[in-house]
Amino acid sequence: MRKLLVVLDVTSLLLVLGGVAACGDNPANGHQDGGQDVNVSRDASPPDSDGALTGVSLTVSTRAVQDCGVWEPMHQPELSYQTPTAITVGVMGVDLMRTHKDPSPVQLSLGAPMVEVDASAGGSVATVDTGSIPADTYRYIRLKLAYVTYELEATAHGPMTVPGTLKMDMALSNHEDSQGQIRAQGQYVATFSAFGQQYSMPGSTPFNCTLSEWGGIAFTTGTDFVVRVPIPGGPLVVDHGSTEPLAVDLLFPMRDAFAWRDLDEAGFADGVLDISQPPGPVELPDALVECHLLMADRCQGDAVNPIHPTWPMPDSSIDFCSDGQQVVPCPNPGEAGYGQDAQYTVNAMDYDAASEVVTDRITGLRWQRSVPPESFDWWEARDYCAGLHLGGLDGWRLPSRMELVSLLDFGGLDPTIDLDAFPGTPSDFFWTASPVPFLNLAYGVRFELGFIYDHDPHGSGRVRCVLADYVPPEPRFVFDASTVTDMGTGLVWQRSHFAAMTWLDALQTCEDLDLAGLTDWRLPNLKETQTLVDDRRLQPSIDVVAFPDTPSEWFWSSTPIQFPPDEAWATSYTDGYASIHAFDELQLVRCVRND
């Protein structure tokens, strides 16, 4: 995070701009993605008799776009957004990588120490002859960025209102500028322009970027700012026998790249970044511009990482009840404790496990039955699934958070999965393809008990791949004043929620609910509460239009655990995590029914 103060003298007015941004990895970790840059020439095509290389052209270009892909930008309703314009980027290095840990990436010649690219209009970063590149398959491209400049519409407020433009010039890496001046990473100059006058203020800020949806990452290593993304369109194959030119086009969206908090101060323009006096509670930017630069993976992979289920959620298969202290026979309707997970079987688990590919008859998802014995980091897990050929089928991928959650079977313990369908599954942490928004973390599921939480993508986890088509429903939610219907799962939800209460009270509250003329409400099981988690959001991690005023707190599920027998599962809509809580704790409640 950063706090950016811009002091500008506009008609003797002190203008203060407070800001927050996010961009990088731990600088102390150095080259976490593969060691030092090496200019590799082995296996390259030899020059012809005149000394010229004999390959075809490879062009790397980039362009900022308004939006792309299936999903709308990750807008949070409490923030205002503006698309930066006039974006230029200084590029100091471009590497092709066989894997994200490639120890000898191939450096492309830029023809100059630095190339300035007009990213708003689109421009070429590098054009090289493939004869200088070893014949191989390259899966990632890595770029070292020197600086970025961009403009935003802004208004200064003081004795008078002054509309103008705020231009940011940010040093992303240590570099020498065109005037021969040395700029240090994080140094910036903010310039407010109005009525032909310019007022500037320099400063400095650290970076802290995030893991991207499709596998890219922006991070700092020493004094360098680096962006690494999977090559759009799949691996780049350099074949010295080819006669077709090659191209890598790094499109990246910027519509959700600059945000600020509107404080509704008198005279402030709607949708315009305001600069005001005095310092303190002014409109605070929450800019992610640097993190989005050249993050081309955000424009690819449509339908690769499902954000929510488009199928009924399979039942949790739990077969016991608790009275709040111990496992007991399940109570009858009207008795205390009625309404537990075991008393409602909704979409009973049903697998076709006759081969090395397991088909879930409820979701339609096809799963790898036996998992590899080794562990992987997050990128290796993605690459493993992308390269899997199983049951005569290609197109495998790492499952999303919601897809992997569908396999949880709380009728078992250590592991919490159907061992008839998935024999030999270890009680370990398994990766999902879903990054935690705004953080350098990825979601996963631990099949020892069923915890759902995050993990450092550079750490290790197990892998089970999935194969599925994905067409998101449009719209996902249909709602009125009191209920929300999920068009993907078919569940109908209470739109509001109840205040915090104990677990037994939560069961009774939903059983007694009479809402919208309906009385068949119940407390949802854990897997059902997880279907409402929106992987694009934090605090709260839920669709705040369909479910307004949902706090970033824990919500009870109807799913108890056997050991200890006085605890039950809950989902946090702070971050989507699932954990167990004592029955006498007070948690929030939202009821559900089947359509």
Stockholm file with secondary structure:
# STOCKHOLM 1.0

chainA/1-595         MRKLLVVLDVTSLLLVLGGVAACGDNPANGHQDGGQDVNVSRDASPPDSDGALTGVSLTVSTRAVQDCGVWEPMHQPELSYQTPTAITVGVMGVDLMRTHKDPSPVQLSLGAPMVEVDASAGGSVATVDTGSIPADTYRYIRLKLAYVTYELEATAHGPMTVPGTLKMDMALSNHEDSQGQIRAQGQYVATFSAFGQQYSMPGSTPFNCTLSEWGGIAFTTGTDFVVRVPIPGGPLVVDHGSTEPLAVDLLFPMRDAFAWRDLDEAGFADGVLDISQPPGPVELPDALVECHLLMADRCQGDAVNPIHPTWPMPDSSIDFCSDGQQVVPCPNPGEAGYGQDAQYTVNAMDYDAASEVVTDRITGLRWQRSVPPESFDWWEARDYCAGLHLGGLDGWRLPSRMELVSLLDFGGLDPTIDLDAFPGTPSDFFWTASPVPFLNLAYGVRFELGFIYDHDPHGSGRVRCVLADYVPPEPRFVFDASTVTDMGTGLVWQRSHFAAMTWLDALQTCEDLDLAGLTDWRLPNLKETQTLVDDRRLQPSIDVVAFPDTPSEWFWSSTPIQFPPDEAWATSYTDGYASIHAFDELQLVRCVRND
#=GR chainA/1-595 SS CCCCCEEEEETTEEEEECCEECCCCCGGGCSTTTSSCCCCCTTCCCCCTTSCCCSCEEEEEEEEESCCSSSCCCCCTTSEECCCEEEEEEEEEEEEESSTTCSSCEECCCSSSCEEEETTTCEEEEEEEGGGSCSEEECEEEEEEEEEEEEEEEEEESSSEEEEEEEEEEECSCEECTTSCEECTTEEEEEEEETTEEEEEEEECCCCCCBCTTSCEEEEETTEEEEEEECTTSCEEECTTCCSCEEEEEEEECTTSCEEECCCCTTCCTTSEEEBSSSSSSCEEEECHHHHTTCGGGGSCTTTSCSSCSSCCCCCCCCCEECSSSEECCCCTTSTTTTCGGGCCCSCCCEECSSSEEEETTTCCEEESSCCSSCBCHHHHHHHHHTCCBTTBCCCBCCCHHHHHTTCCTTSCSSCSCTTTSTTCCSSEEEEEEECTTSSCEEEEETTTTEEEEECTTSCBBCCCEECCCCCCSSSEEECSSEEEETTTCEEEESSCEEEECHHHHHHHHHHCCBTTBCCCBCCCHHHHHTTCCTTCCSSCSCTTTSTTCCSSEEEEEEECSSSTTEEEEEETTTCCEEEEETTSCEEECCEEEC
#=GC SS_cons         CCCCCEEEEETTEEEEECCEECCCCCGGGCSTTTSSCCCCCTTCCCCCTTSCCCSCEEEEEEEEESCCSSSCCCCCTTSEECCCEEEEEEEEEEEEESSTTCSSCEECCCSSSCEEEETTTCEEEEEEEGGGSCSEEECEEEEEEEEEEEEEEEEEESSSEEEEEEEEEEECSCEECTTSCEECTTEEEEEEEETTEEEEEEEECCCCCCBCTTSCEEEEETTEEEEEEECTTSCEEECTTCCSCEEEEEEEECTTSCEEECCCCTTCCTTSEEEBSSSSSSCEEEECHHHHTTCGGGGSCTTTSCSSCSSCCCCCCCCCEECSSSEECCCCTTSTTTTCGGGCCCSCCCEECSSSEEEETTTCCEEESSCCSSCBCHHHHHHHHHTCCBTTBCCCBCCCHHHHHTTCCTTSCSSCSCTTTSTTCCSSEEEEEEECTTSSCEEEEETTTTEEEEECTTSCBBCCCEECCCCCCSSSEEECSSEEEETTTCEEEESSCEEEECHHHHHHHHHHCCBTTBCCCBCCCHHHHHTTCCTTCCSSCSCTTTSTTCCSSEEEEEEECSSSTTEEEEEETTTCCEEEEETTSCEEECCEEEC
//
